[in-house]
Amino acid sequence: MASRVRELVATRRGKAKIGTPEDVPWLFPGGHPGRPLTDSQIGIRLHKIGIRPKQDRSTALFALATELPAAILARMLGVHIKVAVQWQQASAGDWAAYAADVSRRTSPQHPIHEAGATT
């Protein structure tokens, strides 16, 4: 990925060529000097090549919600805990069910040995 980004910066042309890479801090410079492309401009360009950013973002968030407890997800992404819980419920990542399942297991994978007990 890093090599592709360096290639993009080195081969900019048209409006993206305003200034030199040393002068322009933006990966995607906009048509106005010193300004990056807007979110909507990037979205339009991505749609033209078949990438759907909103759909891909939702997919990534739902994948995270199935793998992380809501409290961690909320803190990691900076969202309200209620939002993280909603994502988790929508993605079927029910950590209460997971905890209950773990507590019902009869033979733990890594048994805990009491101090002084012989095995």
KOLDREN-576073 format. One line per 10 residues: number of its first residue (from 1); their letters; for each residue x, y, z of N, C-alpha, C, O. Coordinates in nm, 3 decimals, padded with zeros to 5 digits. Each point is the difference from the previous one (the first is absolute). Layout:
# residues N
NUM) a) X Y Z X Y Z X Y Z X Y Z  ...
END
This chain:
# residues 119
1) masrvrelva) 00.082 -00.117 00.000 -00.082 00.117 00.000 00.087 00.125 00.000 -00.027 00.095 -00.073  00.132 -00.095 00.155 00.087 00.118 00.009 00.064 00.031 -00.136 00.013 00.116 -00.037  00.026 -00.220 -00.035 00.062 00.024 -00.130 -00.102 00.059 -00.098 00.035 00.084 -00.083  -00.162 -00.129 00.092 -00.104 00.055 -00.088 -00.025 00.148 00.031 -00.022 00.080 -00.091  00.025 -00.043 00.220 -00.021 00.139 00.039 00.116 00.086 -00.051 -00.023 00.109 -00.053  00.147 -00.159 00.068 00.115 00.076 -00.050 -00.009 00.018 -00.152 00.033 00.106 -00.053  -00.077 -00.211 -00.016 -00.017 00.008 -00.145 -00.106 00.103 -00.037 00.019 00.077 -00.094  -00.130 -00.074 00.169 -00.106 00.097 -00.025 00.052 00.142 00.016 -00.029 00.086 -00.084  00.103 -00.060 00.190 00.054 00.134 00.025 00.100 00.038 -00.110 00.001 00.115 -00.045  00.081 -00.208 00.002 00.103 00.029 -00.099 -00.058 00.022 -00.140 00.060 00.072 -00.080
11) trrgkakigt) -00.175 -00.131 00.051 -00.055 00.008 -00.137 -00.125 00.085 -00.010 -00.079 -00.015 -00.093  00.059 00.105 00.188 -00.118 00.086 -00.005 00.002 00.084 -00.128 00.107 00.039 -00.048  -00.225 -00.012 -00.004 -00.009 00.086 -00.119 -00.130 00.079 00.008 -00.086 -00.027 00.084  00.072 00.124 -00.171 -00.119 00.083 -00.002 -00.010 00.085 00.125 00.101 00.051 00.048  -00.222 -00.035 00.004 -00.021 00.082 00.119 00.074 -00.056 00.121 00.038 00.075 00.090  -00.016 -00.205 -00.088 00.069 -00.062 00.112 00.148 00.038 00.003 00.068 -00.026 00.099  -00.017 00.088 -00.207 00.141 00.032 -00.011 00.033 00.139 00.052 00.113 00.046 -00.015  -00.210 00.023 00.076 00.025 00.134 00.054 00.106 -00.011 00.109 -00.020 -00.068 00.100  00.131 00.135 -00.121 00.110 -00.007 00.095 00.081 -00.127 -00.020 -00.027 -00.079 -00.090  00.124 00.061 00.172 00.083 -00.122 -00.005 -00.034 -00.085 00.121 -00.059 00.051 00.096
21) pedvpwlfpg) 00.094 -00.180 -00.097 -00.032 -00.083 00.116 00.054 00.056 00.132 -00.059 -00.021 00.106  00.170 00.094 -00.114 00.055 00.058 00.124 -00.085 00.117 00.047 -00.011 00.025 00.120  -00.052 00.048 -00.216 -00.080 00.117 00.034 -00.141 -00.037 00.044 -00.061 00.074 00.078  00.007 -00.185 -00.127 -00.139 -00.036 00.022 -00.007 -00.115 00.100 00.047 -00.110 -00.028  -00.106 00.133 00.145 -00.006 -00.105 00.101 -00.111 -00.103 -00.024 -00.007 -00.100 00.072  -00.080 00.123 -00.169 -00.117 -00.085 -00.020 00.030 -00.117 -00.092 00.066 00.017 -00.102  -00.115 -00.134 00.137 00.010 -00.116 -00.088 -00.090 00.021 -00.122 00.036 -00.039 -00.112  -00.152 00.100 00.133 -00.095 00.028 -00.107 -00.027 00.150 -00.005 -00.102 00.046 00.050  00.194 00.032 -00.110 -00.022 00.144 -00.003 -00.121 00.035 -00.086 -00.028 -00.064 -00.100  -00.042 00.168 00.142 -00.119 00.044 -00.074 00.035 00.097 -00.110 00.117 00.025 -00.028
31) ghpgrpltds) -00.220 00.030 -00.035 00.019 00.094 -00.109 00.043 00.137 00.047 00.051 00.079 -00.080  -00.070 -00.049 00.208 00.041 00.128 00.055 00.134 -00.018 00.070 00.016 -00.090 00.082  00.082 00.176 -00.114 00.132 -00.013 00.063 -00.009 -00.005 00.152 -00.070 00.080 00.062  00.142 -00.173 -00.005 00.005 -00.013 00.145 -00.118 -00.069 00.063 -00.012 -00.002 00.122  -00.078 -00.054 -00.203 -00.121 -00.066 00.053 -00.006 -00.144 -00.050 00.033 -00.026 -00.116  -00.074 -00.068 00.202 -00.014 -00.138 -00.045 -00.134 -00.021 -00.072 -00.086 00.088 00.001  00.071 -00.203 -00.063 -00.131 -00.037 -00.055 -00.099 -00.012 00.115 00.037 -00.036 00.112  -00.162 00.067 -00.138 -00.102 -00.015 00.103 -00.043 -00.147 00.008 00.028 -00.079 -00.090  -00.097 00.044 00.198 -00.052 -00.136 00.016 -00.089 -00.039 -00.118 00.009 -00.111 -00.052  -00.095 00.205 00.012 -00.092 -00.033 -00.109 00.075 -00.020 -00.132 -00.037 -00.086 -00.079
41) qigirlhkig) 00.142 00.166 00.054 00.078 -00.017 -00.122 00.070 -00.136 -00.002 00.004 -00.068 -00.103  00.051 00.029 00.216 00.065 -00.132 00.008 -00.104 -00.109 -00.019 00.025 -00.098 -00.070  -00.143 00.113 00.131 -00.108 -00.098 -00.015 -00.041 -00.018 -00.145 -00.019 -00.112 -00.046  00.006 00.223 -00.025 -00.037 -00.007 -00.143 00.106 -00.077 -00.078 -00.033 -00.086 -00.083  00.159 00.116 00.108 00.109 -00.070 -00.070 00.001 -00.149 00.032 00.021 -00.083 -00.088  -00.044 00.049 00.214 -00.003 -00.141 00.039 -00.116 -00.073 -00.066 00.016 -00.113 -00.046  -00.132 00.176 00.041 -00.117 -00.060 -00.065 00.028 -00.028 -00.147 -00.044 -00.103 -00.053  00.116 00.193 -00.012 00.031 -00.018 -00.142 00.083 -00.126 -00.026 -00.008 -00.059 -00.108  00.087 00.018 00.207 00.081 -00.121 -00.019 -00.058 -00.121 00.075 00.067 -00.102 00.016  -00.192 00.116 00.028 -00.070 -00.115 00.058 00.017 -00.022 00.148 -00.036 -00.107 00.051
51) irpkqdrsta) 00.090 00.203 00.020 00.018 -00.014 00.146 -00.112 00.077 00.068 -00.023 00.117 -00.031  -00.046 -00.182 00.123 -00.111 00.061 00.073 00.043 00.024 00.145 -00.014 -00.089 00.083  00.067 00.209 -00.053 00.056 00.025 00.132 -00.097 -00.020 00.116 00.039 -00.056 00.103  -00.163 00.100 -00.116 -00.095 -00.015 00.111 -00.028 -00.147 00.028 -00.005 -00.043 00.115  -00.013 -00.034 -00.220 -00.027 -00.143 00.016 00.121 -00.070 00.061 -00.015 -00.083 00.090  00.134 00.115 -00.137 00.121 -00.062 00.052 00.025 00.039 00.145 00.046 -00.081 00.080  -00.076 00.206 -00.045 00.015 00.045 00.138 -00.095 -00.076 00.092 00.039 -00.046 00.107  -00.163 00.032 -00.151 -00.099 -00.073 00.080 00.043 -00.144 00.019 -00.013 -00.055 00.110  00.063 -00.007 -00.215 00.046 -00.138 00.010 00.113 -00.012 00.102 00.001 -00.092 00.081  00.092 00.185 -00.086 00.112 -00.003 00.095 -00.048 00.021 00.144 00.048 -00.067 00.091
61) lfalatelpa) -00.142 00.159 -00.071 -00.052 00.026 00.135 -00.075 -00.122 00.054 00.015 -00.035 00.117  -00.095 -00.027 -00.201 -00.073 -00.119 00.045 00.096 -00.115 00.032 -00.023 -00.075 00.095  00.128 00.062 -00.173 00.100 -00.104 00.029 00.065 00.025 00.135 00.019 -00.093 00.078  00.016 00.218 -00.051 00.057 00.034 00.131 -00.100 -00.027 00.112 00.038 -00.050 00.106  -00.164 00.082 -00.130 -00.103 -00.016 00.103 -00.021 -00.146 00.036 -00.041 -00.030 00.112  00.068 -00.061 -00.204 -00.014 -00.142 00.033 00.120 -00.053 00.078 -00.008 -00.105 00.063  00.119 00.178 -00.068 00.123 -00.049 00.061 00.038 00.070 00.130 00.083 -00.051 00.075  -00.144 00.166 -00.047 00.037 00.077 00.118 -00.121 00.030 00.087 -00.110 00.019 -00.052  00.129 -00.016 00.183 -00.108 00.046 00.087 -00.034 00.145 -00.031 00.087 00.077 -00.043  -00.212 -00.039 00.065 -00.047 00.135 -00.034 00.081 00.108 00.070 00.029 00.104 -00.059
71) ailarmlgvh) 00.008 -00.126 00.185 00.075 00.103 00.074 00.134 00.028 -00.066 00.041 00.116 -00.009  00.027 -00.218 -00.035 00.130 00.018 -00.066 -00.020 00.065 -00.137 00.075 00.090 -00.037  -00.175 -00.136 -00.036 -00.030 00.056 -00.132 -00.031 00.150 00.011 00.049 00.080 -00.080  -00.131 -00.043 00.180 -00.037 00.140 00.018 00.123 00.085 00.032 00.017 00.109 -00.056  00.066 -00.156 00.143 00.118 00.078 00.039 00.100 00.008 -00.115 00.059 00.105 -00.024  -00.041 -00.215 -00.046 00.097 -00.004 -00.109 -00.039 00.093 -00.116 00.086 00.064 -00.059  -00.216 -00.058 00.028 -00.047 00.080 -00.113 -00.050 00.138 00.040 -00.030 00.083 -00.086  00.019 -00.059 00.216 -00.046 00.131 00.045 -00.149 00.022 -00.022 -00.045 00.112 -00.023  -00.032 -00.221 00.031 -00.145 00.012 -00.014 -00.066 -00.025 00.136 00.063 -00.053 00.091  -00.188 00.092 -00.079 -00.074 -00.022 00.124 -00.022 -00.149 00.019 -00.015 -00.074 -00.098
81) ikvavqwqqa) 00.013 00.029 00.222 -00.016 -00.142 00.031 -00.131 -00.055 -00.058 -00.005 -00.114 -00.044  -00.101 00.196 00.044 -00.129 -00.047 -00.054 00.011 -00.030 -00.150 -00.061 -00.094 -00.050  00.140 00.175 -00.022 00.021 -00.024 -00.143 00.075 -00.131 -00.020 -00.034 -00.080 -00.087  00.137 00.058 00.168 00.078 -00.124 -00.011 -00.087 -00.121 00.032 00.013 -00.104 -00.065  -00.101 00.116 00.164 -00.091 -00.110 00.034 -00.095 -00.028 -00.116 -00.027 -00.116 -00.031  -00.023 00.221 -00.034 -00.089 -00.018 -00.115 00.072 -00.070 -00.115 -00.056 -00.090 -00.063  00.181 00.130 00.037 00.078 -00.068 -00.105 00.018 -00.146 00.035 -00.012 -00.088 -00.086  00.041 00.063 00.213 00.024 -00.138 00.043 -00.127 -00.084 -00.013 00.007 -00.114 -00.045  -00.120 00.168 00.083 -00.125 -00.073 -00.012 -00.035 -00.024 -00.146 -00.046 -00.108 -00.036  00.067 00.208 -00.047 -00.030 -00.014 -00.143 00.091 -00.103 -00.068 -00.041 -00.065 -00.096
91) sagdwaayaa) 00.162 00.051 00.146 00.095 -00.093 -00.060 -00.003 -00.137 00.068 00.079 -00.088 -00.034  -00.167 00.070 00.130 -00.015 -00.125 00.075 00.123 -00.032 00.083 00.028 -00.117 00.028  00.046 00.217 00.011 00.115 -00.021 00.087 -00.041 00.016 00.145 00.039 00.096 00.066  -00.117 -00.189 -00.017 -00.056 00.009 00.135 00.100 -00.055 00.101 00.014 -00.122 00.015  00.056 00.211 00.053 00.103 -00.043 00.095 -00.059 -00.059 00.127 00.068 -00.074 00.070  -00.193 00.106 -00.038 -00.062 -00.063 00.117 -00.019 -00.149 -00.026 00.025 -00.082 00.088  -00.068 00.047 -00.209 -00.015 -00.141 -00.036 00.135 -00.070 00.001 00.010 -00.115 00.041  00.093 00.184 -00.088 00.135 -00.056 -00.001 00.046 -00.030 00.143 00.053 -00.107 00.029  -00.072 00.204 00.061 00.041 -00.019 00.140 -00.076 -00.116 00.063 00.058 -00.079 00.074  -00.189 00.069 -00.102 -00.080 -00.109 00.055 00.050 -00.134 -00.054 00.006 -00.099 00.074
101) dvsrrtspqh) 00.027 00.094 -00.202 00.051 -00.123 -00.060 00.131 -00.042 00.064 00.021 -00.118 00.028  00.067 00.213 -00.005 00.129 -00.030 00.063 -00.021 -00.053 00.141 00.068 -00.094 00.041  -00.162 00.152 00.032 -00.022 -00.044 00.138 -00.062 -00.140 00.007 00.015 -00.068 00.101  -00.084 00.023 -00.208 -00.063 -00.132 00.000 00.096 -00.112 -00.043 -00.032 -00.118 00.014  00.146 00.154 -00.064 00.094 -00.103 -00.046 00.043 -00.086 00.118 00.032 00.050 00.107  -00.032 -00.181 -00.130 00.032 -00.093 00.109 00.149 -00.025 00.014 00.050 -00.018 00.111  00.021 00.017 -00.223 00.144 -00.024 00.009 00.075 00.116 -00.065 00.007 00.009 -00.122  00.049 00.079 00.204 00.071 00.114 -00.056 00.122 -00.045 -00.081 00.062 -00.101 00.031  -00.030 00.177 -00.133 00.115 -00.034 -00.084 00.129 00.014 00.078 00.094 -00.076 -00.022  -00.087 00.171 00.111 00.118 00.024 00.081 -00.042 -00.004 00.147 -00.031 00.104 00.058
111) piheagatt) 00.028 -00.223 00.002 -00.047 -00.007 00.140 00.087 00.083 00.094 00.121 00.012 -00.019  -00.185 00.042 00.120 00.068 00.079 00.101 00.032 -00.094 00.115 -00.088 -00.069 00.052  00.213 00.066 -00.013 00.043 -00.087 00.110 00.017 00.084 00.125 00.056 00.110 -00.003  -00.104 -00.165 00.114 00.016 00.070 00.126 00.144 -00.013 00.048 00.068 -00.099 -00.029  -00.024 00.198 00.103 00.138 -00.002 00.053 00.017 -00.120 00.090 -00.084 -00.027 00.086  00.192 -00.045 -00.105 00.031 -00.115 00.083 -00.065 -00.128 -00.046 00.031 -00.106 00.055  -00.119 00.109 -00.151 -00.066 -00.121 -00.050 00.095 -00.075 -00.090 00.082 00.060 -00.070  -00.093 -00.192 00.071 00.085 -00.083 -00.087 -00.083 -00.041 -00.120 -00.122 -00.015 00.008  00.191 -00.002 -00.120 -00.070 -00.041 -00.122 00.042 -00.136 -00.044 -00.050 -00.050 -00.101
END
